Amino acid sequence: MATLTTKLEAVNSMLGHIGEAPVNTISNATALPISASVAVSVLDETSREVQLQGWHFNTEVDVELTPDGDGNINIPSNAVGVDTVDTSLDVTQRGSRLYNRKERTYAFDNAVKVHVTYLFDWDELNEHARRYITLRASRIFQTRMVGSRELEALIARDEYMARAALEEADYQNSDRTIFDNIDAAQRIGINRNYDIV
C-alpha cells in the first residue's frame, strides 16, 4: 500500500542528494547533524515559498470573516494571503488583522468575504506538493552545501517534472475552465455583441 512521503523521508532524500547518511528522526533538532538540521530548515523554507504561490489545495474562496467585539477582523493564524471578493473594498492583511486602506482603520462594521491562501504543515500537503517541495528543496540545499553544477542540473530536471505534475494535478482538482477567467473570456470574444440580421 502506497503512503504519503513523510517529512523524515523528504529530509533523507535531500541528504541523499549530497551523499550524506540518512537520519532516524528529525524531532530533536539539537541532536541532528548540521547537514540534517540545514535540510529541515531548507525544506520548511521551500514549503512556505511554494505555498505562498496559492494553489487549489491551499486556497479557499468566499470565506466570510466577521468582526470581533472591537470591530477587528482577525485572520486565521495560518493564512498567508487574503484577497477580498468585493472589489469596492480596499483591504489588506496587516499582521493578523484586516486593514481597510480606504478608511485607514482596522475597524469593520460588517463581515467581509475573502479568498484565503493558507500555509499548511507538511502532513496536510498532498503528494504532488510534497514531491515538488522535496526536489526544489533538494536543489537549493545541494547548492548551499556542495555547490555542484552537475548535481544541480540533475535535480533541476526532476524538479521541473515534479512542478509540471503538481500544476497538472492542481488544474485537474480545481475543475477550472477558461470561462472562469473573465479576461480570457473577453479575449476570445465571449462577450462580443453580434448584430443579428
JOFENKA-V579416 format. One record per residue. RES is the residue in one small letter. NEAR is the number of other C-alpha atoms within 8 Angstrom. D_LAST is the distance of its C-alpha to the last C-alpha in Angstrom with 1 decimal. Layout:
BEGIN
RES/NEAR/D_LAST  RES/NEAR/D_LAST
END
This chain:
BEGIN
m/2/63.6  a/3/61.5  t/4/61.9  l/6/60.2  t/9/61.8  t/8/64.3  k/8/64.9  l/10/68.3  e/8/66.8  a/10/64.4  v/13/67.3  n/11/69.4  s/11/66.5  m/15/66.5  l/15/70.3  g/10/70.1  h/10/67.8  i/9/70.7  g/6/73.5  e/8/74.8  a/7/76.3  p/8/74.2  v/9/75.3  n/5/76.0  t/6/74.6  i/10/72.7  s/4/73.6  n/7/76.5  a/7/75.2  t/4/78.7  a/5/80.1  l/11/77.4  p/6/78.1  i/6/76.5  s/10/73.9  a/12/72.8  s/10/72.7  v/9/70.5  a/13/68.3  v/10/67.7  s/8/66.9  v/11/64.4  l/13/62.7  d/8/62.3  e/8/61.0  t/11/58.5  s/10/57.3  r/9/56.6  e/8/54.8  v/9/52.5  q/13/51.8  l/11/51.0  q/6/47.8  g/10/46.4  w/9/45.6  h/10/44.1  f/7/47.7  n/11/49.0  t/11/46.2  e/9/45.1  v/7/42.1  d/8/42.0  v/9/45.8  e/8/46.9  l/11/49.9  t/8/51.9  p/14/54.3  d/8/58.0  g/5/60.5  d/6/60.6  g/10/56.8  n/12/56.7  i/13/54.2  n/10/56.1  i/9/54.2  p/6/55.4  s/5/58.3  n/7/56.6  a/11/53.4  v/9/52.8  g/9/49.4  v/11/47.5  d/9/44.0  t/12/42.6  v/8/39.4  d/7/38.8  t/6/37.7  s/4/38.9  l/8/42.5  d/9/44.4  v/11/47.1  t/10/49.1  q/10/51.9  r/7/55.3  g/4/58.0  s/9/57.6  r/11/55.7  l/13/52.3  y/12/52.3  n/14/50.0  r/9/49.5  k/7/47.8  e/5/50.6  r/7/53.3  t/8/54.8  y/11/55.4  a/11/55.2  f/11/52.2  d/6/51.7  n/6/49.1  a/9/48.4  v/8/46.1  k/11/43.8  v/14/44.1  h/13/43.6  v/13/47.1  t/15/48.4  y/13/51.8  l/11/54.8  f/10/56.2  d/6/59.7  w/9/60.1  d/7/60.5  e/6/57.1  l/10/55.2  n/8/53.5  e/8/55.0  h/10/52.3  a/9/52.9  r/11/56.7  r/10/56.6  y/12/54.5  i/12/56.6  t/13/59.8  l/14/58.9  r/12/57.7  a/13/60.9  s/14/62.9  r/12/61.7  i/9/62.3  f/12/65.7  q/15/66.7  t/11/65.8  r/7/68.0  m/8/70.9  v/7/71.2  g/8/68.7  s/8/68.3  r/7/65.3  e/6/65.6  l/10/65.5  e/12/62.7  a/8/60.6  l/8/61.4  i/12/60.5  a/11/57.3  r/8/56.0  d/9/56.5  e/11/55.1  y/8/51.9  m/8/51.5  a/12/52.3  r/9/49.7  a/8/47.0  a/9/48.2  l/11/48.1  e/8/44.6  e/8/43.4  a/9/45.2  d/11/43.9  y/10/40.3  q/8/40.9  n/7/42.6  s/7/40.0  d/6/37.1  r/7/34.8  t/6/31.3  i/7/29.3  f/7/27.2  d/7/30.4  n/8/30.2  i/7/27.5  d/6/28.1  a/9/27.5  a/13/24.3  q/10/23.0  r/7/24.2  i/6/22.2  g/7/19.0  i/7/19.1  n/6/18.3  r/6/15.4  n/4/12.6  y/4/9.3  d/4/6.2  i/3/3.8  v/2/0.0
END
